Amino acid sequence: MQNKFKRILVTSALPYANGHIHLGHLAGCYVPSDIYVRYQRLQHRDVLHICGSDEHGVAITISAEKEKTTPKAIVDKYHEANKDAFRRFGINFDNFSRTSLPIHHETAKEFFLDLLQKGYLLPKEQEQFYDAEAKMFLPDRYVEGTCPNCAYDKARGDQCDNCGKYYDQLDLKNPKSLITGKTPVVKKTKHWYFTLGRFQKKLEAFVEGHSADWKDNVLQQTRSWLKEGLQERAVTRDLSWGIPVPIDGAEGKVIYVWFDAVLGYISSTKEWAIQQGTPERWKEYWCDETTRYIAFLGKDNIVFHTVVFPAELMARTGYILPDNVPANEFLNLEGGKFSKSRNNAIYVKDILDRYPADLFRYTIATNLPETKDSDFYWKDFQAKNNNELADIYGNFINRTITFAAKTFANTVPKRGPLNDRDTAILTYVKDAPQRISDLIEQFKFRDATMEMMNGARAANKYFNDSEPWKTSKTQPEQCGTTLNICLNIVRSLAVLFSPIVPFSSDKVWKMMNLQGSISDEHWMNAGEAQLSEGHQLGQSEILFTKIEDSTIEQELGTLGTPAVAPVTAANTFAPLKQQISYDDFAKIDFRTAKVLQAETVPKSKKLLKLQIDLGFEHRQIVAGIAEKITPEQLIGKTIIVVANLAPAKLMGVESNGMLLATASDGDNFALLTSSKDVDTGIGIK
């Protein structure tokens, strides 16, 4: 964290209170934000985590109609249900508020009136679809038709769920009212518009000021909006459910949900400050330049947090802007989209009756859609639990504590002289907090989780290589040293894993009979050996139990048919090439190599010239990947190359080798790299 910041404000996207939270929502922003907040608290930093229910808008009224009840009954039901689901899953907010509360209504009205007074909100007559039979103007979600951009026939009134394009309601082709099923007529109405275009230059400067630290998916989507030029956007709607527009002549109109929902972060912080007995303290987090604001959300909310909300804050003046918006892509389910109507969903409220939350927290953390959409598979969930949590992390903890109980009367033995193996593992563990911290600070939660599990792998290897079951009989002093180190590693891993699997870490803390709680520890000291000789251990227990195949088959049987994307040229598979013998394959010399320099080849759109380090020599290779990755993204990477390929010339530039990458474009392009920092020139089997 940069030194200029005294505190961190973290917001997680406000979930709509019209349905239950599912795994897709958790992977979108709530698991990452919780990991980040737990880590920052272990760094003993001042961090505030804010969220709440988004309780206005047409989505709520549609849900109320479907369930034959009132909007208030809907939001009351789902607010409490989702609040409880988050709690049970270990997602801890300092405040989980509601946009239907008076404090939020007051906040939204203050913003509206202030922007109106400053001339940023302008009244304007517009034409809007009107259902003559229902005698009401139709909000965007009450209209369905054909997308003017991609011809999807179930597009909403303001945005197509298929291509993501935003458009004016009247551009929708073949419109149909979802109230009566009739074709709506066009009728004039009056609304107030936010003059977003007046903030174009400021927003461009704001976004480009973060070009080096924001994720590429966030930058590209935001730049695309700005490139098209910002247009006026209506901030009022003809609707009965919502925040009444606080001016004369606006009867029957409410503030549009896109304008008021993001202000829920501010009103939730105000509510928190009041609960703390310090009503004005919310300003420390929203109006002080020494606060760092991080906004976690899913990709469907990016532009509202990088363009719209910042424009509202700029217009009001005196507010800080997001320092980072680490938005994730979507998590799919078994190859298809999460779909309530198709019964293709996994709801938090259901799974927590059958499994510990940590199993899902870990699985999601290893598979977060940080750069592109990812999938949750029940078989992968089983494998992550059985092969990693149980067989690696849980196994090390169990074997260490059990061995100490049997051999050293359930106490921490004395540490004697250290050999090279002891020194190496102690150094590795001591450096682990910094390695993981570097990744979390860059919002690389998948890599951070992998690094945590690598620590457990290294610990298991140390235990195996040290063979304490043998040294307990032949070298008891060395055996004591081994177990002393292993028990200290158990303690270290409990702290390092706690942002991912907090419930399990608390169990380990109790098994180790440690005082206080993990939250009292400091992250950067987690790698230090701190157990005193003779410390009495607690009772060991199995931390993670294996999941049987029959259980997974039962889970798969409850799912409906996934909404699978149609097969297109982008996801068809090339036919297999002719078989080769093992002897032919063995002739290929695959090696690790570090990219030292990279540049485009003049007069070529596709070729990059790379200078690589093979350990034993430096070489030049040429690769046809210039349209898929920039030279800057390659420098420093450890790649895999064919090292014994005969030299060739491409556009007059000599190439001595070939790098390995997928033969696909777009999201399916990937460079084959090492998942950890290894030496150059190592052979690949």
Secondary structure as UniProt FT lines:
FT   TURN            3..4
FT   STRAND          7..12
FT   TURN            17..18
FT   HELIX           23..25
FT   HELIX           26..30
FT   HELIX           31..42
FT   TURN            43..44
FT   STRAND          46..54
FT   HELIX           58..66
FT   TURN            67..68
FT   HELIX           71..89
FT   STRAND          95..98
FT   TURN            99..100
FT   HELIX           102..117
FT   TURN            118..119
FT   STRAND          121..131
FT   TURN            132..135
FT   STRAND          136..137
FT   HELIX           140..142
FT   STRAND          143..146
FT   TURN            148..150
FT   TURN            153..154
FT   STRAND          155..156
FT   TURN            161..163
FT   HELIX           169..171
FT   STRAND          173..177
FT   TURN            178..180
FT   STRAND          185..194
FT   HELIX           196..199
FT   HELIX           200..208
FT   TURN            209..213
FT   HELIX           216..228
FT   STRAND          233..234
FT   STRAND          236..238
FT   TURN            248..249
FT   TURN            251..252
FT   STRAND          253..255
FT   HELIX           257..261
FT   TURN            262..263
FT   HELIX           264..275
FT   TURN            276..277
FT   TURN            279..281
FT   HELIX           282..286
FT   TURN            289..290
FT   STRAND          291..296
FT   HELIX           299..301
FT   HELIX           302..303
FT   HELIX           304..308
FT   HELIX           309..316
FT   STRAND          331..333
FT   TURN            334..335
FT   STRAND          336..337
FT   TURN            340..343
FT   HELIX           348..351
FT   TURN            352..354
FT   HELIX           357..366
FT   STRAND          374..376
FT   HELIX           378..383
FT   HELIX           384..394
FT   HELIX           395..407
FT   TURN            409..410
FT   HELIX           420..441
FT   TURN            442..443
FT   HELIX           445..466
FT   HELIX           468..474
FT   HELIX           476..497
FT   TURN            498..500
FT   HELIX           502..511
FT   TURN            512..513
FT   HELIX           518..520
FT   HELIX           523..525
FT   TURN            526..527
FT   TURN            533..534
FT   HELIX           549..558
FT   TURN            569..571
FT   HELIX           582..586
FT   STRAND          590..600
FT   TURN            602..603
FT   STRAND          608..613
FT   STRAND          618..623
FT   TURN            626..628
FT   HELIX           631..634
FT   TURN            635..636
FT   STRAND          638..642
FT   TURN            643..644
FT   STRAND          648..650
FT   TURN            651..652
FT   STRAND          653..655
FT   STRAND          658..659
FT   HELIX           666..668
FT   TURN            680..681
//
